[in-house]
Amino acid sequence: MLGKNGQVGWELQRSLMVLGELIALDRNYEGALCGDLANAEALRKTIRLLKPDVIVNAAAYTAVDKAETEPERAYQVNSIACQLLAEEAASLGTLLVHYSTDYVFNGEGDKPWTESADTGPLNQYGVTKLAGEQAITASKCNHLIFRTSWVYGARGNNFAKTMLRLAGERESLSVVADQVGAPTGAELIADVTAQAIKAAVARPEYSGIYHLAASGETSWHGYAEYAFSIARELGLPLRVETVQPICSEEFPTPAARPKNSRLNTNKLQDAFSIYLPDWKVGVRRMLMEVLNK
Ligand SMILES: NC(=O)c1ccc[n+]([C@@H]2O[C@H](COP(=O)([O-])OP(=O)(O)OC[C@H]3O[C@@H](n4cnc5c(N)ncnc54)[C@H](OP(=O)(O)O)[C@@H]3O)[C@@H](O)[C@H]2O)c1
């Protein structure tokens, strides 16, 4: 598994352990092994040495705004490395599991995107993630690509934690209300990944792209309000009194974000008999864990 210290990578270390021997790498060398997606030679050598049954790639260039000014670095990690992983997986008969994003879509309309909907990324990060998907699909290796959205983990920083910190400091906050999607826990993504791998390993008929997001939908504003309601329920003092809904244009960022990030997850639920809980279930659980520390 690659990207062991990321939000999803961290949770995968727990969920994949039960499937067999797990080797989890980050970008640094561990003996002769190296999971640096920007070091093609080291990555290829590592895969050829290990000959894994499954490669799970949770590593990615995820700095969405920074990708606007360093698109080549983002492309190297999110696309060129995927092509390498896919080539190696194809020649070894290995299952390649990879993650992509709602940012491959242009965000128009208000219907949940299906896997076959036309793509049209609005920013460099989305362009490089889409190129990664296309490289994997073109290689014909056995693969699972999970497009997910608004990922959070209990470990490290996340949107809800940032909002709670700000709500403790300020009386008034403005939060974007015209981008709609589903906050999705890294824990859920990792659990679904393990379940899907069990079904798909050595079964190329499962190969393909799947949308993996929590059920329901909200805006960043709704997400923040929900986090505040949990915090109040747990007795955490908040200074914030007004949470102003604003539109994306009032909060300009270097990278444009899609307004409609809704993902239709029927294909995943049907193929692997998976139940995806409402986004509030995971956010509540994460906040209980974080706030009760
Ligand atoms: N976060 C979201 O909201 C979101 C939404 C939709 C889809 N996704 C996708 O979901 C997947 C997992 O995302 P995440 O939220 O877990 O991301 P994350 O927390 O940012 O973790 C990404 C990991 O990739 C590592 N990485 C970056 N460049 C690398 C390189 N050259 N070689 C090896 N490792 C490298 C990072 O290591 P360092 O810490 O050392 O940089 C980090 O540990 C990604 O494919 C992402 O595109 C994420």
Ligand as a Chemical Component Dictionary entry (heavy atoms), coordinates in Angstrom:
data_LIG
# 
_chem_comp.id                   LIG 
_chem_comp.type                 NON-POLYMER 
_chem_comp.pdbx_formal_charge   0 
_chem_comp.three_letter_code    LIG 
# 
loop_
_chem_comp_atom.comp_id 
_chem_comp_atom.atom_id 
_chem_comp_atom.alt_atom_id 
_chem_comp_atom.type_symbol 
_chem_comp_atom.charge 
_chem_comp_atom.model_Cartn_x 
_chem_comp_atom.model_Cartn_y 
_chem_comp_atom.model_Cartn_z 
_chem_comp_atom.pdbx_ordinal 
LIG N1  N1  N 0  -8.906  14.820 0.642  1  
LIG C1  C1  C 0  -10.007 14.904 -0.094 2  
LIG O1  O1  O 0  -10.916 15.690 0.200  3  
LIG C2  C2  C 0  -10.175 14.023 -1.300 4  
LIG C3  C3  C 0  -11.342 14.151 -2.065 5  
LIG C4  C4  C 0  -11.526 13.318 -3.170 6  
LIG C5  C5  C 0  -10.542 12.386 -3.499 7  
LIG N2  N2  N 1  -9.410  12.294 -2.753 8  
LIG C6  C6  C 0  -8.399  11.304 -3.159 9  
LIG O2  O2  O 0  -8.329  10.322 -2.147 10 
LIG C7  C7  C 0  -7.001  9.803  -2.056 11 
LIG C8  C8  C 0  -6.509  9.878  -0.621 12 
LIG O3  O3  O 0  -6.559  11.244 -0.213 13 
LIG P1  P1  P 0  -6.223  11.713 1.271  14 
LIG O4  O4  O 0  -7.255  12.692 1.677  15 
LIG O5  O5  O -1 -5.920  10.526 2.132  16 
LIG O6  O6  O 0  -4.876  12.526 0.964  17 
LIG P2  P2  P 0  -3.765  13.040 1.969  18 
LIG O7  O7  O 0  -4.204  12.923 3.378  19 
LIG O8  O8  O 0  -3.327  14.360 1.427  20 
LIG O9  O9  O 0  -2.617  11.974 1.760  21 
LIG C9  C9  C 0  -1.915  11.879 0.576  22 
LIG C10 C10 C 0  -0.624  11.152 0.897  23 
LIG O10 O10 O 0  0.132   11.064 -0.318 24 
LIG C11 C11 C 0  1.471   11.286 0.030  25 
LIG N3  N3  N 0  2.261   11.729 -1.107 26 
LIG C12 C12 C 0  2.247   12.923 -1.733 27 
LIG N4  N4  N 0  3.178   12.929 -2.712 28 
LIG C13 C13 C 0  3.774   11.716 -2.679 29 
LIG C14 C14 C 0  4.801   11.102 -3.418 30 
LIG N5  N5  N 0  5.474   11.742 -4.383 31 
LIG N6  N6  N 0  5.134   9.832  -3.139 32 
LIG C15 C15 C 0  4.514   9.162  -2.138 33 
LIG N7  N7  N 0  3.565   9.697  -1.374 34 
LIG C16 C16 C 0  3.189   10.953 -1.655 35 
LIG C17 C17 C 0  1.442   12.337 1.112  36 
LIG O11 O11 O 0  2.643   12.279 1.807  37 
LIG P3  P3  P 0  3.234   13.572 2.548  38 
LIG O12 O12 O 0  2.364   13.760 3.745  39 
LIG O13 O13 O 0  4.636   13.150 2.843  40 
LIG O14 O14 O 0  3.116   14.702 1.558  41 
LIG C18 C18 C 0  0.252   11.884 1.932  42 
LIG O15 O15 O 0  0.647   10.975 2.935  43 
LIG C19 C19 C 0  -6.178  10.613 -3.058 44 
LIG O16 O16 O 0  -6.087  9.905  -4.253 45 
LIG C20 C20 C 0  -6.997  11.865 -3.274 46 
LIG O17 O17 O 0  -6.759  12.437 -4.551 47 
LIG C21 C21 C 0  -9.215  13.075 -1.657 48 
# 
loop_
_chem_comp_bond.comp_id 
_chem_comp_bond.atom_id_1 
_chem_comp_bond.atom_id_2 
_chem_comp_bond.value_order 
_chem_comp_bond.pdbx_ordinal 
LIG N1  C1  SING 1  
LIG C1  O1  DOUB 2  
LIG C1  C2  SING 3  
LIG C2  C3  SING 4  
LIG C2  C21 DOUB 5  
LIG C3  C4  DOUB 6  
LIG C4  C5  SING 7  
LIG C5  N2  DOUB 8  
LIG N2  C6  SING 9  
LIG N2  C21 SING 10 
LIG C6  O2  SING 11 
LIG C6  C20 SING 12 
LIG O2  C7  SING 13 
LIG C7  C8  SING 14 
LIG C7  C19 SING 15 
LIG C8  O3  SING 16 
LIG O3  P1  SING 17 
LIG P1  O4  DOUB 18 
LIG P1  O5  SING 19 
LIG P1  O6  SING 20 
LIG O6  P2  SING 21 
LIG P2  O7  DOUB 22 
LIG P2  O8  SING 23 
LIG P2  O9  SING 24 
LIG O9  C9  SING 25 
LIG C9  C10 SING 26 
LIG C10 O10 SING 27 
LIG C10 C18 SING 28 
LIG O10 C11 SING 29 
LIG C11 N3  SING 30 
LIG C11 C17 SING 31 
LIG N3  C12 SING 32 
LIG N3  C16 SING 33 
LIG C12 N4  DOUB 34 
LIG N4  C13 SING 35 
LIG C13 C14 SING 36 
LIG C13 C16 DOUB 37 
LIG C14 N5  SING 38 
LIG C14 N6  DOUB 39 
LIG N6  C15 SING 40 
LIG C15 N7  DOUB 41 
LIG N7  C16 SING 42 
LIG C17 O11 SING 43 
LIG C17 C18 SING 44 
LIG O11 P3  SING 45 
LIG P3  O12 DOUB 46 
LIG P3  O13 SING 47 
LIG P3  O14 SING 48 
LIG C18 O15 SING 49 
LIG C19 O16 SING 50 
LIG C19 C20 SING 51 
LIG C20 O17 SING 52 
# 
